[in-house]
């Protein structure tokens, strides 16, 4: 999924620029193929529920 899809479907209050910054900083799980950054749905779902591997939004 792209950063735009992620913003539209799962993080509607977050801008695409913020999502891409989080990806660069390693805050949100992301993958890169060449210059293209993308996100795997299951990794984002785990991040959102705060699975303990990353500091997701659900973490107080």
PDB file of N, CA, C and O in Angstrom:
ATOM      1  N   UNK A   1       0.842  -1.157   0.000  1.00  0.00           N
ATOM      2  CA  UNK A   1       0.000   0.000   0.000  1.00  0.00           C
ATOM      3  C   UNK A   1       0.897   1.232   0.000  1.00  0.00           C
ATOM      4  O   UNK A   1       1.969   1.237   0.604  1.00  0.00           O
ATOM      5  N   UNK A   2       0.448   2.255  -0.675  1.00  0.00           N
ATOM      6  CA  UNK A   2       1.227   3.492  -0.755  1.00  0.00           C
ATOM      7  C   UNK A   2       0.957   4.357   0.469  1.00  0.00           C
ATOM      8  O   UNK A   2       0.048   4.076   1.249  1.00  0.00           O
ATOM      9  N   UNK A   3       1.748   5.406   0.630  1.00  0.00           N
ATOM     10  CA  UNK A   3       1.541   6.349   1.723  1.00  0.00           C
ATOM     11  C   UNK A   3       0.187   7.037   1.575  1.00  0.00           C
ATOM     12  O   UNK A   3      -0.484   7.297   2.574  1.00  0.00           O
ATOM     13  N   UNK A   4      -0.210   7.327   0.371  1.00  0.00           N
ATOM     14  CA  UNK A   4      -1.510   7.959   0.136  1.00  0.00           C
ATOM     15  C   UNK A   4      -2.646   7.014   0.527  1.00  0.00           C
ATOM     16  O   UNK A   4      -3.603   7.431   1.180  1.00  0.00           O
ATOM     17  N   UNK A   5      -2.543   5.745   0.132  1.00  0.00           N
ATOM     18  CA  UNK A   5      -3.563   4.767   0.514  1.00  0.00           C
ATOM     19  C   UNK A   5      -3.619   4.607   2.036  1.00  0.00           C
ATOM     20  O   UNK A   5      -4.699   4.520   2.621  1.00  0.00           O
ATOM     21  N   UNK A   6      -2.463   4.571   2.657  1.00  0.00           N
ATOM     22  CA  UNK A   6      -2.397   4.444   4.113  1.00  0.00           C
ATOM     23  C   UNK A   6      -3.091   5.630   4.787  1.00  0.00           C
ATOM     24  O   UNK A   6      -3.852   5.453   5.738  1.00  0.00           O
ATOM     25  N   UNK A   7      -2.826   6.821   4.293  1.00  0.00           N
ATOM     26  CA  UNK A   7      -3.449   8.018   4.861  1.00  0.00           C
ATOM     27  C   UNK A   7      -4.966   7.989   4.665  1.00  0.00           C
ATOM     28  O   UNK A   7      -5.715   8.358   5.569  1.00  0.00           O
ATOM     29  N   UNK A   8      -5.411   7.559   3.509  1.00  0.00           N
ATOM     30  CA  UNK A   8      -6.847   7.554   3.217  1.00  0.00           C
ATOM     31  C   UNK A   8      -7.588   6.458   3.973  1.00  0.00           C
ATOM     32  O   UNK A   8      -8.689   6.691   4.472  1.00  0.00           O
ATOM     33  N   UNK A   9      -7.000   5.265   4.065  1.00  0.00           N
ATOM     34  CA  UNK A   9      -7.711   4.106   4.606  1.00  0.00           C
ATOM     35  C   UNK A   9      -7.528   3.895   6.104  1.00  0.00           C
ATOM     36  O   UNK A   9      -8.478   3.522   6.792  1.00  0.00           O
ATOM     37  N   UNK A  10      -6.330   4.127   6.618  1.00  0.00           N
ATOM     38  CA  UNK A  10      -6.059   3.756   8.010  1.00  0.00           C
ATOM     39  C   UNK A  10      -5.685   4.918   8.921  1.00  0.00           C
ATOM     40  O   UNK A  10      -5.908   4.855  10.130  1.00  0.00           O
ATOM     41  N   UNK A  11      -5.122   5.970   8.355  1.00  0.00           N
ATOM     42  CA  UNK A  11      -4.675   7.106   9.164  1.00  0.00           C
ATOM     43  C   UNK A  11      -5.237   8.405   8.582  1.00  0.00           C
ATOM     44  O   UNK A  11      -4.468   9.264   8.152  1.00  0.00           O
ATOM     45  N   UNK A  12      -6.568   8.562   8.560  1.00  0.00           N
ATOM     46  CA  UNK A  12      -7.162   9.708   7.870  1.00  0.00           C
ATOM     47  C   UNK A  12      -6.811  11.074   8.468  1.00  0.00           C
ATOM     48  O   UNK A  12      -6.964  12.094   7.795  1.00  0.00           O
ATOM     49  N   UNK A  13      -6.354  11.110   9.697  1.00  0.00           N
ATOM     50  CA  UNK A  13      -5.978  12.389  10.311  1.00  0.00           C
ATOM     51  C   UNK A  13      -4.495  12.691  10.171  1.00  0.00           C
ATOM     52  O   UNK A  13      -3.982  13.621  10.794  1.00  0.00           O
ATOM     53  N   UNK A  14      -3.801  11.895   9.342  1.00  0.00           N
ATOM     54  CA  UNK A  14      -2.357  12.032   9.180  1.00  0.00           C
ATOM     55  C   UNK A  14      -2.035  12.333   7.717  1.00  0.00           C
ATOM     56  O   UNK A  14      -2.559  11.677   6.817  1.00  0.00           O
ATOM     57  N   UNK A  15      -1.182  13.316   7.480  1.00  0.00           N
ATOM     58  CA  UNK A  15      -0.834  13.676   6.107  1.00  0.00           C
ATOM     59  C   UNK A  15       0.138  12.668   5.503  1.00  0.00           C
ATOM     60  O   UNK A  15       0.846  11.956   6.216  1.00  0.00           O
ATOM     61  N   UNK A  16       0.154  12.624   4.194  1.00  0.00           N
ATOM     62  CA  UNK A  16       1.077  11.754   3.469  1.00  0.00           C
ATOM     63  C   UNK A  16       2.516  12.137   3.813  1.00  0.00           C
ATOM     64  O   UNK A  16       3.364  11.261   3.988  1.00  0.00           O
ATOM     65  N   UNK A  17       2.797  13.429   3.910  1.00  0.00           N
ATOM     66  CA  UNK A  17       4.148  13.887   4.257  1.00  0.00           C
ATOM     67  C   UNK A  17       4.575  13.366   5.624  1.00  0.00           C
ATOM     68  O   UNK A  17       5.728  12.972   5.801  1.00  0.00           O
ATOM     69  N   UNK A  18       3.671  13.357   6.584  1.00  0.00           N
ATOM     70  CA  UNK A  18       3.989  12.848   7.923  1.00  0.00           C
ATOM     71  C   UNK A  18       4.259  11.351   7.876  1.00  0.00           C
ATOM     72  O   UNK A  18       5.198  10.873   8.512  1.00  0.00           O
ATOM     73  N   UNK A  19       3.457  10.614   7.139  1.00  0.00           N
ATOM     74  CA  UNK A  19       3.657   9.170   7.011  1.00  0.00           C
ATOM     75  C   UNK A  19       5.024   8.879   6.395  1.00  0.00           C
ATOM     76  O   UNK A  19       5.740   7.993   6.861  1.00  0.00           O
ATOM     77  N   UNK A  20       5.384   9.616   5.360  1.00  0.00           N
ATOM     78  CA  UNK A  20       6.691   9.411   4.725  1.00  0.00           C
ATOM     79  C   UNK A  20       7.834   9.793   5.667  1.00  0.00           C
ATOM     80  O   UNK A  20       8.878   9.142   5.665  1.00  0.00           O
ATOM     81  N   UNK A  21       7.646  10.837   6.465  1.00  0.00           N
ATOM     82  CA  UNK A  21       8.666  11.204   7.452  1.00  0.00           C
ATOM     83  C   UNK A  21       8.819  10.097   8.486  1.00  0.00           C
ATOM     84  O   UNK A  21       9.939   9.723   8.836  1.00  0.00           O
ATOM     85  N   UNK A  22       7.692   9.569   8.980  1.00  0.00           N
ATOM     86  CA  UNK A  22       7.746   8.457   9.934  1.00  0.00           C
ATOM     87  C   UNK A  22       8.479   7.262   9.331  1.00  0.00           C
ATOM     88  O   UNK A  22       9.235   6.583  10.026  1.00  0.00           O
ATOM     89  N   UNK A  23       8.259   7.003   8.044  1.00  0.00           N
ATOM     90  CA  UNK A  23       8.942   5.889   7.374  1.00  0.00           C
ATOM     91  C   UNK A  23      10.457   6.135   7.341  1.00  0.00           C
ATOM     92  O   UNK A  23      11.240   5.229   7.625  1.00  0.00           O
ATOM     93  N   UNK A  24      10.860   7.347   6.998  1.00  0.00           N
ATOM     94  CA  UNK A  24      12.295   7.684   6.973  1.00  0.00           C
ATOM     95  C   UNK A  24      12.924   7.539   8.348  1.00  0.00           C
ATOM     96  O   UNK A  24      14.054   7.067   8.475  1.00  0.00           O
ATOM     97  N   UNK A  25      12.190   7.947   9.377  1.00  0.00           N
ATOM     98  CA  UNK A  25      12.701   7.907  10.753  1.00  0.00           C
ATOM     99  C   UNK A  25      12.632   6.509  11.368  1.00  0.00           C
ATOM    100  O   UNK A  25      13.224   6.264  12.419  1.00  0.00           O
ATOM    101  N   UNK A  26      11.910   5.590  10.714  1.00  0.00           N
ATOM    102  CA  UNK A  26      11.761   4.243  11.260  1.00  0.00           C
ATOM    103  C   UNK A  26      10.670   4.141  12.308  1.00  0.00           C
ATOM    104  O   UNK A  26      10.592   3.145  13.027  1.00  0.00           O
ATOM    105  N   UNK A  27       9.829   5.158  12.403  1.00  0.00           N
ATOM    106  CA  UNK A  27       8.745   5.167  13.379  1.00  0.00           C
ATOM    107  C   UNK A  27       7.618   4.218  12.975  1.00  0.00           C
ATOM    108  O   UNK A  27       6.995   3.582  13.826  1.00  0.00           O
ATOM    109  N   UNK A  28       7.368   4.130  11.683  1.00  0.00           N
ATOM    110  CA  UNK A  28       6.304   3.280  11.153  1.00  0.00           C
ATOM    111  C   UNK A  28       6.953   2.213  10.265  1.00  0.00           C
ATOM    112  O   UNK A  28       7.888   2.520   9.525  1.00  0.00           O
ATOM    113  N   UNK A  29       6.475   0.972  10.327  1.00  0.00           N
ATOM    114  CA  UNK A  29       7.080  -0.064   9.485  1.00  0.00           C
ATOM    115  C   UNK A  29       6.836   0.216   8.003  1.00  0.00           C
ATOM    116  O   UNK A  29       5.711   0.479   7.579  1.00  0.00           O
ATOM    117  N   UNK A  30       7.898   0.154   7.243  1.00  0.00           N
ATOM    118  CA  UNK A  30       7.791   0.419   5.808  1.00  0.00           C
ATOM    119  C   UNK A  30       8.819  -0.414   5.065  1.00  0.00           C
ATOM    120  O   UNK A  30       9.741  -0.971   5.661  1.00  0.00           O
ATOM    121  N   UNK A  31       8.647  -0.487   3.773  1.00  0.00           N
ATOM    122  CA  UNK A  31       9.571  -1.190   2.876  1.00  0.00           C
ATOM    123  C   UNK A  31       9.959  -0.233   1.766  1.00  0.00           C
ATOM    124  O   UNK A  31       9.270   0.755   1.508  1.00  0.00           O
ATOM    125  N   UNK A  32      11.055  -0.533   1.124  1.00  0.00           N
ATOM    126  CA  UNK A  32      11.510   0.304   0.026  1.00  0.00           C
ATOM    127  C   UNK A  32      11.982  -0.589  -1.109  1.00  0.00           C
ATOM    128  O   UNK A  32      12.757  -1.523  -0.900  1.00  0.00           O
ATOM    129  N   UNK A  33      11.513  -0.296  -2.297  1.00  0.00           N
ATOM    130  CA  UNK A  33      11.979  -0.978  -3.511  1.00  0.00           C
ATOM    131  C   UNK A  33      12.428   0.115  -4.458  1.00  0.00           C
ATOM    132  O   UNK A  33      11.609   0.846  -5.015  1.00  0.00           O
ATOM    133  N   UNK A  34      13.739   0.222  -4.636  1.00  0.00           N
ATOM    134  CA  UNK A  34      14.279   1.342  -5.401  1.00  0.00           C
ATOM    135  C   UNK A  34      14.034   2.619  -4.622  1.00  0.00           C
ATOM    136  O   UNK A  34      14.412   2.718  -3.455  1.00  0.00           O
ATOM    137  N   UNK A  35      13.414   3.585  -5.249  1.00  0.00           N
ATOM    138  CA  UNK A  35      13.084   4.845  -4.579  1.00  0.00           C
ATOM    139  C   UNK A  35      11.667   4.841  -3.998  1.00  0.00           C
ATOM    140  O   UNK A  35      11.279   5.786  -3.311  1.00  0.00           O
ATOM    141  N   UNK A  36      10.895   3.789  -4.268  1.00  0.00           N
ATOM    142  CA  UNK A  36       9.492   3.737  -3.854  1.00  0.00           C
ATOM    143  C   UNK A  36       9.334   3.156  -2.451  1.00  0.00           C
ATOM    144  O   UNK A  36       9.828   2.067  -2.162  1.00  0.00           O
ATOM    145  N   UNK A  37       8.648   3.885  -1.591  1.00  0.00           N
ATOM    146  CA  UNK A  37       8.348   3.441  -0.224  1.00  0.00           C
ATOM    147  C   UNK A  37       6.939   2.867  -0.227  1.00  0.00           C
ATOM    148  O   UNK A  37       6.024   3.458  -0.801  1.00  0.00           O
ATOM    149  N   UNK A  38       6.764   1.710   0.416  1.00  0.00           N
ATOM    150  CA  UNK A  38       5.434   1.135   0.524  1.00  0.00           C
ATOM    151  C   UNK A  38       5.266   0.483   1.882  1.00  0.00           C
ATOM    152  O   UNK A  38       6.229   0.319   2.632  1.00  0.00           O
ATOM    153  N   UNK A  39       4.037   0.116   2.187  1.00  0.00           N
ATOM    154  CA  UNK A  39       3.683  -0.378   3.508  1.00  0.00           C
ATOM    155  C   UNK A  39       2.892  -1.666   3.365  1.00  0.00           C
ATOM    156  O   UNK A  39       2.031  -1.780   2.493  1.00  0.00           O
ATOM    157  N   UNK A  40       3.186  -2.636   4.223  1.00  0.00           N
ATOM    158  CA  UNK A  40       2.449  -3.888   4.220  1.00  0.00           C
ATOM    159  C   UNK A  40       1.329  -3.795   5.244  1.00  0.00           C
ATOM    160  O   UNK A  40       1.553  -3.414   6.393  1.00  0.00           O
ATOM    161  N   UNK A  41       0.129  -4.143   4.818  1.00  0.00           N
ATOM    162  CA  UNK A  41      -1.052  -3.974   5.677  1.00  0.00           C
ATOM    163  C   UNK A  41      -0.899  -4.673   7.026  1.00  0.00           C
ATOM    164  O   UNK A  41      -1.222  -4.089   8.061  1.00  0.00           O
ATOM    165  N   UNK A  42      -0.412  -5.911   7.031  1.00  0.00           N
ATOM    166  CA  UNK A  42      -0.315  -6.634   8.304  1.00  0.00           C
ATOM    167  C   UNK A  42       0.699  -5.978   9.247  1.00  0.00           C
ATOM    168  O   UNK A  42       0.508  -5.995  10.462  1.00  0.00           O
ATOM    169  N   UNK A  43       1.765  -5.407   8.703  1.00  0.00           N
ATOM    170  CA  UNK A  43       2.724  -4.711   9.562  1.00  0.00           C
ATOM    171  C   UNK A  43       2.122  -3.435  10.148  1.00  0.00           C
ATOM    172  O   UNK A  43       2.373  -3.096  11.305  1.00  0.00           O
ATOM    173  N   UNK A  44       1.332  -2.738   9.347  1.00  0.00           N
ATOM    174  CA  UNK A  44       0.675  -1.523   9.828  1.00  0.00           C
ATOM    175  C   UNK A  44      -0.373  -1.878  10.880  1.00  0.00           C
ATOM    176  O   UNK A  44      -0.485  -1.197  11.899  1.00  0.00           O
ATOM    177  N   UNK A  45      -1.136  -2.935  10.638  1.00  0.00           N
ATOM    178  CA  UNK A  45      -2.131  -3.364  11.627  1.00  0.00           C
ATOM    179  C   UNK A  45      -1.463  -3.673  12.966  1.00  0.00           C
ATOM    180  O   UNK A  45      -1.957  -3.257  14.014  1.00  0.00           O
ATOM    181  N   UNK A  46      -0.359  -4.390  12.939  1.00  0.00           N
ATOM    182  CA  UNK A  46       0.368  -4.709  14.172  1.00  0.00           C
ATOM    183  C   UNK A  46       0.898  -3.437  14.833  1.00  0.00           C
ATOM    184  O   UNK A  46       0.839  -3.297  16.054  1.00  0.00           O
ATOM    185  N   UNK A  47       1.406  -2.529  14.037  1.00  0.00           N
ATOM    186  CA  UNK A  47       1.930  -1.267  14.555  1.00  0.00           C
ATOM    187  C   UNK A  47       0.822  -0.460  15.224  1.00  0.00           C
ATOM    188  O   UNK A  47       1.031   0.132  16.283  1.00  0.00           O
ATOM    189  N   UNK A  48      -0.351  -0.438  14.607  1.00  0.00           N
ATOM    190  CA  UNK A  48      -1.466   0.332  15.147  1.00  0.00           C
ATOM    191  C   UNK A  48      -1.970  -0.213  16.481  1.00  0.00           C
ATOM    192  O   UNK A  48      -2.406   0.553  17.340  1.00  0.00           O
ATOM    193  N   UNK A  49      -1.913  -1.529  16.656  1.00  0.00           N
ATOM    194  CA  UNK A  49      -2.371  -2.086  17.935  1.00  0.00           C
ATOM    195  C   UNK A  49      -1.255  -2.111  18.963  1.00  0.00           C
ATOM    196  O   UNK A  49      -1.479  -2.518  20.104  1.00  0.00           O
ATOM    197  N   UNK A  50      -0.056  -1.684  18.583  1.00  0.00           N
ATOM    198  CA  UNK A  50       1.051  -1.597  19.531  1.00  0.00           C
ATOM    199  C   UNK A  50       1.570  -2.955  19.934  1.00  0.00           C
ATOM    200  O   UNK A  50       1.478  -3.344  21.098  1.00  0.00           O
ATOM    201  N   UNK A  51       2.122  -3.685  18.961  1.00  0.00           N
ATOM    202  CA  UNK A  51       2.594  -5.055  19.223  1.00  0.00           C
ATOM    203  C   UNK A  51       3.896  -5.101  20.007  1.00  0.00           C
ATOM    204  O   UNK A  51       4.404  -6.190  20.275  1.00  0.00           O
ATOM    205  N   UNK A  52       4.447  -3.963  20.378  1.00  0.00           N
ATOM    206  CA  UNK A  52       5.653  -3.953  21.185  1.00  0.00           C
ATOM    207  C   UNK A  52       6.946  -3.828  20.400  1.00  0.00           C
ATOM    208  O   UNK A  52       8.003  -3.623  20.997  1.00  0.00           O
ATOM    209  N   UNK A  53       6.892  -3.947  19.055  1.00  0.00           N
ATOM    210  CA  UNK A  53       8.121  -3.839  18.274  1.00  0.00           C
ATOM    211  C   UNK A  53       8.393  -2.413  17.826  1.00  0.00           C
ATOM    212  O   UNK A  53       9.531  -2.062  17.516  1.00  0.00           O
ATOM    213  N   UNK A  54       7.347  -1.586  17.791  1.00  0.00           N
ATOM    214  CA  UNK A  54       7.510  -0.188  17.401  1.00  0.00           C
ATOM    215  C   UNK A  54       6.565   0.638  18.236  1.00  0.00           C
ATOM    216  O   UNK A  54       5.594   0.116  18.783  1.00  0.00           O
ATOM    217  N   UNK A  55       6.836   1.907  18.339  1.00  0.00           N
ATOM    218  CA  UNK A  55       5.945   2.797  19.081  1.00  0.00           C
ATOM    219  C   UNK A  55       4.830   3.280  18.176  1.00  0.00           C
ATOM    220  O   UNK A  55       4.977   4.290  17.488  1.00  0.00           O
ATOM    221  N   UNK A  56       3.726   2.570  18.173  1.00  0.00           N
ATOM    222  CA  UNK A  56       2.576   2.950  17.352  1.00  0.00           C
ATOM    223  C   UNK A  56       1.682   3.932  18.070  1.00  0.00           C
ATOM    224  O   UNK A  56       1.849   4.185  19.263  1.00  0.00           O
ATOM    225  N   UNK A  57       0.730   4.487  17.337  1.00  0.00           N
ATOM    226  CA  UNK A  57      -0.167   5.471  17.921  1.00  0.00           C
ATOM    227  C   UNK A  57      -0.978   4.938  19.099  1.00  0.00           C
ATOM    228  O   UNK A  57      -1.403   5.718  19.951  1.00  0.00           O
ATOM    229  N   UNK A  58      -1.201   3.619  19.164  1.00  0.00           N
ATOM    230  CA  UNK A  58      -1.993   3.068  20.257  1.00  0.00           C
ATOM    231  C   UNK A  58      -1.228   3.012  21.572  1.00  0.00           C
ATOM    232  O   UNK A  58      -1.824   2.791  22.627  1.00  0.00           O
ATOM    233  N   UNK A  59       0.074   3.209  21.520  1.00  0.00           N
ATOM    234  CA  UNK A  59       0.901   3.166  22.729  1.00  0.00           C
ATOM    235  C   UNK A  59       0.713   4.473  23.491  1.00  0.00           C
ATOM    236  O   UNK A  59       0.885   5.548  22.916  1.00  0.00           O
ATOM    237  N   UNK A  60       0.362   4.399  24.786  1.00  0.00           N
ATOM    238  CA  UNK A  60       0.155   5.636  25.561  1.00  0.00           C
ATOM    239  C   UNK A  60       1.412   6.470  25.705  1.00  0.00           C
ATOM    240  O   UNK A  60       1.382   7.531  26.330  1.00  0.00           O
TER     241      UNK A  60
END
